[in-house]
Amino acid sequence: MDNTDLLVTGHADVTAVLGDARFTVPPALGDARPPSLAWLRRTVCRFSEGADHERRRAIVVGPGPDERVAGRIAVLVQACEATAALIRATLPYARRPESRGRPAGRVVAETLRFDPPVPVMRRVAAEGARLNGRAIPRGTAVTLDLRAANRDPDVFEEPGRFDPDRREHPHLTFGAGRRPCPGGGHALELAAGVVEAVLHATEGGR
């Protein structure tokens, strides 16, 4: 099995990989005995594929079988740190002149595009595939550069400009295709609420 690395930066190509079942998440390695971190990674939807992923994702977004404990732990761990990082990233942008008077939700959404708290995703080609005319051998490790894709000039006008009023294609920070983040909406709303509260407390409600 070939094992080469490929960096994907284009918005369309990242979207294509995220929607293609031939590109799978890398398997979680290490000791799988509970309550180790390796056990957690092997038992949650984020690092699963196929029927395991569907069943475990259902636990996160609704009722499910016994894996609900690992699923809930993963959501708490991932959501806590990622949302905290999103809030930290958003606050400086929220104080910029172009953000004045804009709803906090739009500022957060543009921060997710402009400065994603999780800048890359990874996939492995479980079988041979083609991407933008290029043959991808089975076993290829694929790194999806979300920061670059979110600033793709073929998709976003003036991608290097922070603009809370954008109406273009959505950013890819919460994923796309087969495996969108089940907590994306919650993270955005939570971050927006915290940003609004901080700005109100520190700037007298702007």
C-alpha positions in Angstrom: 0.0 0.0 0.0 1.4 3.4 -1.0 1.6 5.9 1.8 2.3 9.4 0.5 1.1 12.7 1.7 -1.1 15.2 -0.2 -2.0 18.8 0.9 -5.3 20.0 -0.5 -5.9 23.7 -0.4 -8.7 24.6 -2.8 -12.3 25.1 -1.6 -13.8 22.9 -4.3 -11.2 20.2 -3.8 -11.6 20.2 0.0 -15.4 20.0 -0.5 -15.0 17.1 -2.9 -12.8 15.1 -0.5 -15.2 15.7 2.4 -18.1 14.4 0.3 -16.4 11.4 -1.1 -16.7 8.1 0.7 -13.4 7.0 -0.7 -11.6 9.3 1.6 -11.9 8.1 5.2 -10.7 9.4 8.5 -7.4 8.0 9.8 -7.9 5.2 12.3 -7.3 6.0 16.0 -4.2 4.1 17.2 -3.0 3.1 20.6 -4.3 1.2 23.7 -8.0 0.9 23.3 -8.8 -0.1 26.9 -11.1 2.2 28.8 -10.8 4.9 30.0 -7.8 5.7 27.9 -7.8 8.5 25.3 -7.2 5.9 22.6 -10.4 4.1 23.7 -12.3 7.4 23.5 -11.0 8.1 20.0 -11.8 4.6 18.8 -15.4 4.7 20.2 -16.7 8.1 19.0 -18.1 9.1 15.6 -15.2 11.5 14.7 -12.7 8.7 14.2 -15.2 6.1 12.8 -16.4 5.1 9.4 -19.4 3.3 7.8 -22.1 1.9 10.0 -20.0 2.6 13.2 -19.9 6.3 12.3 -23.6 6.5 11.5 -24.6 4.8 14.7 -22.2 6.8 16.9 -23.1 10.1 15.3 -26.8 9.4 16.0 -25.8 9.2 19.7 -24.5 12.7 19.6 -27.5 14.2 17.8 -30.2 12.0 19.4 -30.8 8.8 21.4 -28.6 5.9 20.8 -27.1 2.7 22.3 -24.3 2.1 24.7 -21.7 4.3 23.1 -23.5 7.4 24.3 -21.0 7.8 27.1 -18.0 8.1 24.8 -20.0 10.2 22.4 -21.0 12.7 25.1 -17.5 12.9 26.5 -16.1 13.6 23.0 -18.7 16.3 22.3 -17.8 18.0 25.7 -14.1 17.8 25.1 -14.2 18.9 21.5 -16.8 21.5 21.9 -15.3 23.0 25.0 -11.8 23.6 23.7 -12.8 24.3 20.1 -15.5 26.8 21.1 -13.2 28.5 23.6 -10.6 28.8 20.9 -13.2 30.3 18.6 -14.2 32.9 21.2 -10.6 33.8 21.8 -10.1 34.2 18.0 -13.3 36.2 17.5 -12.9 38.8 20.2 -10.0 40.8 18.4 -12.0 40.7 15.1 -15.1 41.8 16.9 -13.3 45.0 18.0 -12.2 45.9 14.5 -14.0 48.8 12.8 -15.5 46.6 10.1 -17.3 44.6 12.8 -18.9 47.6 14.5 -22.7 47.3 14.5 -22.6 43.9 12.9 -24.5 41.0 14.6 -22.1 38.9 16.7 -23.2 35.7 14.8 -21.9 37.2 11.5 -18.6 38.2 13.2 -18.2 34.7 14.5 -19.0 33.1 11.1 -16.5 35.3 9.4 -13.9 34.4 12.0 -14.6 30.7 11.3 -13.8 31.4 7.7 -10.9 33.8 8.2 -9.1 32.2 11.2 -10.5 28.7 11.9 -9.7 27.3 15.3 -9.2 23.9 13.8 -7.1 24.8 10.6 -6.8 21.3 9.1 -8.6 18.0 8.7 -7.1 14.7 7.7 -8.4 11.8 5.5 -6.9 8.6 4.1 -7.7 7.3 0.7 -9.3 3.9 1.5 -9.2 3.1 -2.2 -7.9 4.7 -5.4 -9.6 7.9 -6.3 -9.2 11.0 -8.5 -9.2 14.6 -7.4 -9.2 17.5 -9.8 -7.8 15.2 -12.5 -5.1 13.8 -10.3 -4.9 10.1 -9.4 -4.9 9.5 -5.6 -3.4 6.1 -4.8 -5.0 3.9 -2.1 -3.3 4.7 1.3 -2.6 8.3 0.5 -2.7 10.5 3.6 -4.7 13.6 2.7 -4.4 16.9 4.7 -7.3 19.3 4.1 -6.0 22.9 4.6 -9.2 24.5 5.8 -7.6 27.9 6.3 -6.5 27.9 2.6 -9.8 26.6 1.4 -11.7 29.2 3.3 -9.6 31.9 1.6 -9.9 30.4 -1.9 -10.1 33.3 -4.4 -12.2 31.2 -6.7 -14.9 31.1 -4.1 -14.4 34.2 -1.9 -14.1 37.8 -3.2 -11.1 39.5 -1.6 -10.5 36.4 0.6 -7.8 38.2 2.7 -10.3 40.8 3.9 -12.3 40.2 7.1 -15.9 41.0 6.1 -18.8 40.0 8.5 -21.3 40.9 5.7 -20.2 38.1 3.3 -22.9 36.2 1.5 -20.7 33.8 -0.4 -20.4 30.0 -0.1 -20.1 28.8 3.5 -16.8 28.2 5.2 -15.6 24.6 5.6 -14.5 24.9 9.2 -17.4 22.7 10.4 -16.8 20.2 7.6 -19.0 19.4 4.7 -20.3 16.5 2.7 -20.6 13.2 4.6 -19.4 14.3 8.0 -20.4 17.8 9.0 -19.8 18.7 12.6 -23.0 17.9 14.6 -22.2 20.7 17.1 -21.5 23.5 14.6 -24.7 25.4 15.1 -24.4 25.2 18.9 -20.8 26.3 18.8 -21.6 29.4 16.7 -24.5 30.4 18.9 -22.6 29.9 22.1 -19.6 31.8 20.8 -21.8 34.7 19.6 -23.5 34.9 23.0 -20.2 35.1 24.8 -18.7 37.6 22.4 -21.8 39.8 22.8 -21.6 39.6 26.6 -17.8 40.4 26.7 -18.2 43.4 24.4 -21.1 44.7 26.3 -19.2 44.4 29.6 -15.9 45.9 28.3 -17.2 48.5 25.8 -20.4 49.6 27.4 -22.6 47.8 24.9 -20.8 49.5 22.0 
